[in-house]
């Protein structure tokens, strides 16, 4: 069994280094964050550790204040300690893994590795977070032991939010050391690990930079605007809304240009090398420090008059504008939910949008096909890299399948697009797709399908589901996942809740109880569910049809409760936005396996609505699940959630002593009175026995606006703890005909108050005033105004 990685040193506290340190801390790993000592310190600062740690502390502070947040919670930051290379580098001997994240300068990295070779422990693993430098070049002069423990571990920025983690072994990397880091990345850090080859910019940046540069060059060739390009290659093409130019602004044009220049300089044998050549207008932007968000202006710039766009032909900013034909066609794709359908419609368009999209797609697909064997030995690693690293909905080969492998290949051949011989052989041999329904993937290097390497924790849903749907309507679909497990996946817009999805819930539980052993709620898409379809609610309210709203809410609550009490386990796999009705579905499930990046809440209150799907009740139940029976908790009112509460009356004596309520766990929520044995034990205590028995056995019902009183055990403890004789005095009030749970001053009170007390006493059954059992049909004063449903909860007197 390999030694776990529990302590990590991150060398370099820049944006990436501090972000990596934060995410390591998110995973519960102790982190040592180091950076250089600031140059040109004053003599006084030279001996000040705070001044010497200024760079590392500054990077840590920025990570702590970053938005979006780098840490799951500020408390995680306590796992990070800071230092500097001069005073603290020797501490790396005690860590399990060292991640170098200094500036992308190979000479600086080599000097640091030379120092680490002398300081690191013999079992310490070493890795560089370089985005494109070759391992062989970085390891010049290093010994055999260092080389065996060295690899590239490339995070994408920001490390907390980007799923991709590229791992690259060197020619001499020990397979056991590599497997140890791979397991750490997947199991501890929760990353999607892709194994790449030691090539320039690895997988993600190689394919991603090519796609972005191809779009820029094609824009210049077709005479389109940056707004046109972003409108086409964003959502319509299954890529992020930031598309090409907005993404470049977010990344930084200097970083973007560095990646492209690195490819153009190093890839001297790449047949498509010139696509990485930076256009002159972008080079000018870099020289002018128009770098994007970091300098408040790149391809786009916010002004007092709105957002402006840089015109590539003039180099000046202008108002945003799009080509009319492009914008009108793109609007027709807005309501197309399926990404494959959007791609097919886009590629088939004969207007400027379709022609541009096809040229960019064809060039990108053929380039990815030619890279198999060079950057990766399989196609799924390339697809995973682009989905996880660039947030594409589909990778290149998945896109090829969505467009139709045969049709797309034939069109590329007809257009003269350069395809590798392996793809032409696939077409000639009648291969119909890269991916098959059974999970096998075609390997062009072997000329055959093969089972893909997969982690059971990260199997794509299209692979996990077995064949066709078991049941389907317009709101949801039920699949067989094998091993006796069924899944329910919503397919409404943004997985919102409406009558069709509720019907799917009901059907899923019925089929799971009848034909399966478990049910999983898994909604495909960026978010689990944005909640109820409020448009339906608004339409019903505006037309005055409130009965339909009540019916919908009642049916949804019943569906969630049915999942809660299903005869088979129900697990909800939440991720992304899990709001309102989406959260209520999760709370109705027996268990929730949520992704770290899950944003949930009962947000209806923001619109003036009360959650109607059982969310308030089930949220409370989950909050109380961990409270063992008899444990003192905060004094809370649970009456509206249907929770029986046993607690001391909030009288003056109880408040003075600060007694807390005792909440009855859910497995006894129907027991509204103490057991007979407890009552008998109380009766056996010193004092008038019958009176104590009568008081202890009082039915546990509550009229509106009145507090429930103590159970027998609480009352006994109260009688004997801290205030001797208190219980006896109250028993005396019973004998005098006063209400057993009310305090009455015997003197100094107003005559009117005494009269009211006596009236209440006269209302008691005679038997109770005498300290006897009044019988099951007796009605006590505090019950006389209680609703009928509360009276029905009374139970028989103990015998």
MARRO-234745 format. One line per 3 residues: their letters; for each residue x, y, z of C-alpha. Coordinates in steps of 0.2 Angstrom, whole numbers, m for minus. Each point is the difference from the previous one (the first is absolute). Example, Ala and Ser with C-alpha at 12.3 -4.5 7.8 and 13.67 -1.06 7.14 Angstrom:
as) 62 m22 39; 6 17 m3
***
This chain:
xxx) 0 0 0; 7 17 m5; 3 13 13
xxx) m14 14 0; 4 17 m5; m4 11 15
xxx) 12 15 m1; 5 10 m16; 12 14 m3
xxx) m5 12 m13; 15 10 m7; m6 17 m7
xxx) m15 10 7; m6 8 m16; m17 m1 m6
xxx) 2 m19 m5; 10 m4 15; m11 8 13
xxx) m15 m8 m9; 7 m17 1; 5 2 18
xxx) m18 5 4; m8 m15 m9; 12 m12 9
xxx) m6 8 16; m18 m3 m6; 4 m18 m1
xxx) 7 0 18; 18 m1 m5; 13 10 10
xxx) 9 12 m11; 17 10 1; m1 15 m12
xxx) 17 7 m4; 6 14 m11; 16 10 m2
xxx) 6 14 12; m5 17 m7; 15 8 m8
xxx) 7 17 7; m6 m2 18; 6 14 12
xxx) 12 m5 13; m14 0 13; m11 m11 m11
xxx) 14 m12 m4; m2 m8 18; m19 1 0
xxx) m9 m16 m4; m16 8 m5; 10 11 m13
xxx) 10 m15 m6; m17 m10 m2; m8 15 m9
xxx) m2 m9 m17; m7 m16 7; m11 9 13
xxx) m7 11 m14; m4 m14 m11; m9 m9 14
xxx) m10 16 5; m5 2 m19; m6 m18 0
xxx) m10 3 16; m9 15 m7; m2 m6 m18
xxx) m16 0 m9; m6 m13 m4; 7 m7 16
xxx) 15 m11 m1; m4 m8 17; m15 m11 4
xxx) m1 9 16; 12 13 9; 3 m13 13
xxx) 9 m11 m13; 14 14 m1; 6 m6 17
xxx) 8 m15 m9; 12 12 m10; 16 7 8
xxx) 11 12 m9; 19 3 m1; 14 4 m12
xxx) 13 m10 m10; 15 7 10; m7 m4 17
xxx) m12 m14 m2; 5 m11 m15; 8 m13 11
xxx) m17 m4 7; m4 m9 m17; 8 m15 8
xxx) m15 m4 10; m13 1 m14; m7 m14 m11
xxx) m1 10 m16; 8 16 m7; m9 10 m13
xxx) 11 13 m9; m11 15 m7; 13 14 m3
xxx) 1 10 m15; 1 m9 m17; 19 3 m2
xxx) 10 m16 m3; 16 7 8; m9 5 16
xxx) m8 m17 1; 16 m9 m2; 9 10 14
xxx) m15 m4 11; 0 m19 m4; 19 0 4
xxx) m4 6 18; m14 m12 2; 10 m15 m5
xxx) 11 4 16; m14 4 12; m15 m12 m5
xxx) m2 m16 9; 4 m16 m9; m19 m5 m2
xxx) m6 18 m4; m9 1 m16; 4 15 m11
xxx) m11 8 m14; 0 16 m10; m16 10 m4
xxx) 8 5 m17; m13 4 m14; 11 m6 m14
xxx) 19 m2 4; 7 m17 m4; 5 m12 14
xxx) 17 m4 m8; 5 18 m1; m5 3 18
xxx) 10 m15 7; 17 4 m8; 13 m4 13
xxx) m11 m9 13; 4 m17 7; m9 m17 m3
xxx) m10 1 16; m7 17 m3; m5 m5 m18
xxx) m9 m15 6; m11 10 12; m3 15 m12
xxx) m15 4 m11; m11 14 m6; m16 3 9
xxx) m9 14 m10; m15 9 8; m12 11 m9
xxx) m4 17 7; m9 2 11; 5 m16 8
xxx) m15 m2 11; m13 1 m14; 9 m7 m15
xxx) m2 m19 0; 15 m4 m11; 16 m6 7
xxx) 13 m5 m13; 13 m13 6; 16 m2 m11
xxx) 13 m14 4; 18 2 m5; 10 m13 m9
xxx) 7 m6 16; m15 3 12; m3 m14 12
xxx) m17 m8 m4; m4 m2 18; 4 18 4
xxx) m11 6 m15; m15 m11 6; 2 7 17
xxx) m2 18 m6; m14 m5 m12; m10 m8 14
xxx) 3 15 10; m7 12 m13; m15 m10 m4
xxx) m5 m7 18; 6 14 11; m1 16 m11
xxx) m15 m6 m10; 8 4 m17; m3 m7 m17
xxx) 17 m7 m3; 6 m2 m18; 17 m8 m4
xxx) 9 10 m13; 16 m2 m9; 15 11 2
xxx) m4 11 m15; m2 19 m2; m15 6 10
xxx) m5 m18 3; m19 m3 m4; m11 14 6
xxx) 10 15 m6; 6 m8 m16; m18 m3 m6
xxx) m8 15 8; 13 12 m7; m2 m7 m17
xxx) m19 2 1; 1 18 6; 13 5 m13
xxx) m9 m9 m14; m15 10 4; 9 17 0
xxx) 9 m4 m16; m17 m5 m8; m8 16 6
xxx) 13 11 m9; m2 m11 m16; m19 1 1
xxx) m1 19 5; m11 m4 16; 1 10 16
xxx) 6 m7 17; m18 1 6; m5 m11 m15
xxx) 13 m13 5; m5 m1 18; m18 m1 m5
xxx) 4 m15 m11; 13 m10 10; m8 2 17
xxx) m16 m9 4; m5 m4 m17; 16 m11 m2
xxx) m2 m7 17; 14 10 8; m1 13 14
xxx) m9 16 m2; 17 9 1; 4 m8 m17
xxx) 17 6 m7; 3 18 3; m8 2 17
xxx) 9 m16 5; 17 8 m5; m5 16 10
xxx) m3 m11 15; 16 m10 m2; 11 15 m4
xxx) 6 4 m18; 18 m1 6; m3 m18 7
xxx) m9 m4 m16; 13 7 m11; 14 m10 10
xxx) m9 m16 m3; m3 3 m19; 18 6 m2
xxx) 7 m15 10; m9 m12 m13; 5 10 m15
xxx) 18 0 6; 1 m18 6; m11 m9 m13
xxx) 11 1 m15; m6 m16 m8; m19 4 3
xxx) m9 0 m16; m12 14 6; 14 10 9
xxx) m5 16 m8; m17 1 9; 10 3 16
xxx) 8 16 m8; m7 15 10; m8 13 m11
xxx) 7 18 m1; m14 8 9; 1 m12 15
xxx) 19 3 1; m4 19 1; m13 m3 13
xxx) 13 m9 11; 13 14 m3; m13 13 6
xxx) m4 m10 15; m18 m3 m6; 0 m17 9
xxx) m18 m2 4; m8 0 17; 16 2 10
xxx) 3 17 m9; m18 5 m1; 0 m2 m19
xxx) 4 m13 m13; m11 m6 m15; m14 8 11
xxx) 0 15 11; m13 7 12; m3 18 m1
xxx) m13 12 8; m10 m2 m16; 1 m19 0
xxx) 11 m14 m7; 10 5 m15; 9 m12 m12
xxx) 18 2 m7; m1 1 m19; 14 m11 m8
xxx) 1 11 m15; 3 16 9; 6 m5 17
xxx) m12 12 8; m15 m4 11; m18 2 m7
xxx) m18 m4 5; m4 m18 0; m8 m6 m16
xxx) m4 m16 m9; m4 m6 m18; m18 0 m2
xxx) m1 m17 m9; 11 m8 14; m10 7 14
xxx) m17 m4 m7; 5 m19 m3; 9 m2 17
xxx) m17 6 8; m9 m15 m8; 12 m12 10
xxx) m4 7 17; m14 m12 4; 9 m15 m6
xxx) 5 m9 15; 9 m15 m7; 18 5 m5
xxx) 1 m13 m13; m15 7 m9; 7 18 2
xxx) 16 m6 m9; m9 m8 m14; m11 15 m3
xxx) 15 11 1; 11 m10 m12; m15 m2 m13
xxx) m3 19 0; 5 8 m17; 2 17 6
xxx) 15 9 7; m2 m8 18; m1 m18 m7
xxx) 14 2 m13; 12 7 14; m5 m13 12
xxx) 3 m14 m12; 17 6 m5; 5 2 19
xxx) m7 m17 4; 7 m10 m14; 18 8 3
xxx) m1 m4 19; m7 m18 m2; 13 m5 m13
xxx) 14 8 11; m6 m10 15; 0 m16 m10
xxx) 18 3 m6; 6 2 18; m5 m17 6
xxx) 16 m9 3; 10 16 3; m9 8 15
xxx) m10 m15 5; m2 m18 m4; m19 1 0
xxx) m14 11 m5; m9 1 16; 14 9 9
xxx) m1 14 m13; m19 1 3; 2 0 19
xxx) 13 13 m1; m11 12 m10; m15 m3 10
xxx) 9 2 17; 13 13 m5; m10 11 m12
xxx) m18 m4 5; m5 m6 m17; m16 m10 1
xxx) 7 m13 m12; 18 m4 m4; 6 0 m18
xxx) m4 m18 m3; m16 1 9; m5 14 m11
xxx) 5 m10 m15; m12 m13 5; m14 13 4
xxx) 2 6 m18; m1 m17 m7; 17 m9 m3
xxx) m3 m6 m17; m9 16 m7; 13 11 8
xxx) 15 m10 m6; m7 0 m18; m2 19 0
xxx) 17 3 7; 8 m11 m14; m11 9 m13
xxx) 6 17 7; 18 m5 m1; 3 0 19
xxx) 16 m10 4; m5 m16 10; 12 m13 6
xxx) 0 m17 m9; m7 m8 16; m16 10 m1
xxx) m2 m4 m19; 3 m18 4; m14 1 13
xxx) m12 7 m13; 5 m14 m13; m3 m13 13
xxx) m17 5 4; 3 7 18; m15 10 5
xxx) 6 10 15; 15 3 12; m10 m5 15
xxx) m12 m15 2; m15 m2 11; 9 m14 10
xxx) 14 12 5; 13 m6 m12; 10 13 m9
xxx) 8 m1 m17; 19 1 0; 7 6 m16
xxx) 18 m6 5; m6 m18 1; m14 1 m13
xxx) m13 m8 12; m12 4 15; 7 m2 17
xxx) m7 2 18; 5 17 7; 9 1 16
xxx) m12 7 13; m2 4 18; m17 m7 7
xxx) m2 17 9; 1 10 m17; m9 m11 m13
xxx) m9 11 m12; m19 m1 1; m1 m6 m18
xxx) 11 m14 4; m8 m4 17; m18 m2 m7
xxx) m4 m16 m8; m8 2 m17; m17 8 m3
xxx) m10 9 13; m12 m11 11; m13 14 0
xxx) m1 18 m6; m11 15 m1; 3 18 m5
xxx) 6 4 18; 12 m15 4; 7 m16 m5
xxx) 4 m16 10; 15 m11 m4; 7 m16 5
xxx) 17 2 7; 3 m18 4; 3 m9 16
xxx) m19 2 4; 2 19 0; m12 12 m9
xxx) 3 18 m4; m12 15 m2; 7 14 m11
xxx) m11 16 m3; 0 7 m17; m10 16 2
xxx) 8 17 m3; 14 2 12; m7 m15 9
xxx) m14 10 7; m15 m8 10; m17 m1 m9
xxx) m14 m12 m1; 9 m11 m12; 15 m2 11
xxx) m11 m3 15; m8 m14 m10; 18 m7 m4
xxx) 4 0 19; m16 m10 4; 4 m12 m14
xxx) 18 m2 5; m4 m5 18; m14 m12 m6
xxx) 12 m9 m12; 15 0 12; m11 m8 13
xxx) m7 m13 m12; 15 m4 m11; 16 7 8
xxx) 10 1 16; 4 18 0; m3 17 m8
xxx) 12 14 m5; m5 17 m4; 12 7 m12
xxx) m3 15 m11; 11 3 m15; 6 17 m4
xxx) 9 14 9; m12 1 15; m11 m13 9
xxx) m15 10 0; m5 19 1; m16 m4 9
xxx) m18 1 m4; m6 7 m17; m5 17 7
xxx) m8 5 m17; m14 m13 3; m2 7 18
xxx) m1 18 m7; m12 m5 m13; m12 m8 13
xxx) 1 14 12; m3 13 m14; m16 m9 m5
xxx) m6 m3 17; 2 m19 m1; 7 m2 17
xxx) m7 m18 1; 11 m6 m13; 15 7 9
xxx) m6 m9 16; m2 m16 m9; 17 2 m8
xxx) 9 3 17; m10 m14 8; 5 m12 m13
xxx) 18 5 0; 1 m2 19; m8 m17 m1
xxx) 12 m5 m14; 15 5 11; m7 m8 16
xxx) m3 m16 m10; 19 0 m5; 4 3 19
xxx) m10 m16 5; 3 m10 m15; 3 m19 3
xxx) 17 2 m9; 15 12 3; m2 16 m10
xxx) 16 10 m2; 1 18 m8; 16 5 m9
xxx) m1 18 1; 12 13 m8; 0 18 m6
xxx) m15 10 4; m12 m11 10; m13 13 4
xxx) m18 0 7; m9 m15 m6; 17 m8 m5
xxx) 5 0 18; m16 m6 6; 2 m15 m12
xxx) 17 m3 8; m7 2 18; m14 m13 m4
xxx) 14 m13 m6; 7 m12 13; 17 7 m3
xxx) 9 13 m9; 17 m2 m9; 4 18 m4
xxx) 14 7 m10; 11 13 9; m6 13 m12
xxx) m18 m1 4; m10 16 4; m16 m4 8
xxx) m14 9 10; m18 3 1; 0 16 m9
xxx) m19 2 m3; 0 12 15; 9 12 m11
xxx) m16 1 m11; m12 1 15; m4 m19 m1
xxx) 0 m14 13; 9 m16 m6; m15 m12 m3
xxx) 9 m16 m4; 3 m5 18; 17 8 0
xxx) m2 10 17; m6 m16 9; 14 m11 m8
xxx) 13 12 3; m5 1 18; 0 m19 1
xxx) 18 m1 m7; 6 13 12; m7 m10 15
xxx) 5 m18 m6; 17 1 9; m8 5 16
xxx) m1 m16 12; m15 m2 11; 1 9 16
xxx) 14 12 m6; m3 18 5; m1 12 m14
xxx) m5 18 m4; m17 5 5; m10 0 m17
xxx) m18 m1 m4; m3 m15 m11; m19 0 0
xxx) m3 5 m18; 12 m14 m6; m10 m13 9
xxx) 14 m4 13; m5 m5 18; 10 11 12
xxx) 2 m4 18; 8 14 10; m2 9 16
xxx) m13 14 0; 8 17 m3; m4 6 17
xxx) 11 12 10; 9 m13 10; 5 m10 m16
xxx) 6 16 m9; 10 5 15; 9 m17 0
xxx) 2 0 m19; m8 m17 m3; m1 m6 m19
xxx) m13 m9 m8; 1 m19 m3; m5 m4 m17
xxx) m8 m17 m3; 8 m10 m15; m10 m4 m15
xxx) m2 m18 4; m11 5 15; m9 14 m8
xxx) m17 m8 2; 2 m2 19; m8 15 7
xxx) 1 m5 18; 12 m8 12; m1 m19 3
xxx) m9 m7 14; 16 m6 8; 7 17 1
xxx) m16 7 8; 0 m14 13; 19 4 4
xxx) m5 18 3; m15 m5 11; 12 m10 10
xxx) 10 15 5; m3 9 17; m16 11 0
xxx) m18 m3 m4; 0 m14 m12; m17 1 m9
xxx) 2 18 m3; 17 m3 m8; m7 m14 m10
xxx) m14 11 m7; 12 14 m5; 13 m12 m7
xxx) m13 m9 m11; m9 16 m7; m2 m2 m19
xxx) 13 8 m11; m11 11 m10; 2 19 m3
xxx) m13 13 m3; 5 14 m12; 11 12 8
xxx) 4 m11 15; 16 m9 4; 1 m19 3
xxx) 5 m4 18; 13 m12 6; 0 m18 0
xxx) 2 m11 16; 18 m1 0; 3 18 m3
xxx) m12 5 14; 8 m12 12; 17 8 m4
xxx) m7 17 2; m7 m4 16; 16 m7 8
xxx) 13 11 m8; 5 17 6; m17 6 7
xxx) m6 m13 14; m18 m1 3; m5 8 m17
xxx) m8 m16 m6; m9 m2 17; m7 18 m1
xxx) m7 m3 m17; m8 m17 6; m8 11 13
xxx) m7 11 m13; m9 m16 m7; m7 m4 16
xxx) m6 18 2; m9 m2 m16; 12 11 m10
xxx) 7 m4 m17; 15 m11 2; 11 9 m12
xxx) m4 18 5; 9 10 13; m12 11 11
xxx) 5 12 13; m9 m2 16; 1 18 6
xxx) 4 16 m8; m9 m4 m16; m15 9 m6
xxx) m17 m7 4; m4 m2 m18; 15 m11 m3
xxx) m5 m11 15; m18 m1 m7; 7 m6 m16
xxx) 11 m13 8; m15 m6 10; m11 m1 m15
xxx) 13 m11 m9; 1 m11 15; m19 m2 0
xxx) 2 m6 m18; 10 m15 5; m8 m17 1
xxx) m5 m3 18; 11 m16 0; 15 9 m5
xxx) m3 13 13; 0 m14 13; 16 m7 m7
xxx) m9 m15 m8; 1 m7 m18; m14 10 m9
xxx) m2 m14 m14; 3 1 m18; m15 10 m5
xxx) 4 15 11; 3 16 m9; 13 12 8
xxx) m1 19 m1; 15 2 m11; m9 m12 m12
xxx) m16 8 m1; 5 12 m14; 11 m12 m9
xxx) m3 m5 m18; m8 m16 m3; 15 m7 m8
xxx) 10 3 16; m13 m8 11; 1 m16 m11
xxx) 18 m2 5; m4 m4 18; 4 m17 6
xxx) m7 m11 14; 5 2 18; 13 m12 6
x) m7 m15 9
***
